[in-house]
Amino acid sequence: MSNLTAEQFKLISNVMYEPLSYIHSDYDVLASPEENTLWQKIANRHLIGQYQLILHIDCEIDTTVEKIFTHWHTLPRCALFLGYFYSRHTLLAQNYYHLEPSLKGIFSSLSYVK
């Protein structure tokens, strides 16, 4: 594995050891990211155990992996956008999601989205 910069290490550490910072709000958790640091640590440990999250880096950190870690918090929004882009009729018909304002702005600018 290549040597990590301090910034890369921090990004990867946040993704690997702080799932509370990015878990979806629909999940029940022991604490919120706004609570006391001790409760956050307990909640992170619980989430890591519950979902058996990997606690070691098992891949080379190339530019693609670095970008994934760098933009980790925007990946759910990207997935939602791609879902609407490729299957918007299905998603809208079943009312899976309520669009947030930034996505409404994107879709309103596309001529084929009403």
Secondary structure, DSSP 8 states (H G I E B T S, - for coil): -----HHHHHHHHHHHH-GGGTS-TTS--SS-TTS-HHHHHHHHHHHHHHTT---S--S---HHHHHHHHTGGGHHHHHHHHHHHHHHHHHHHTT-----HHHHHHHHTSTT--
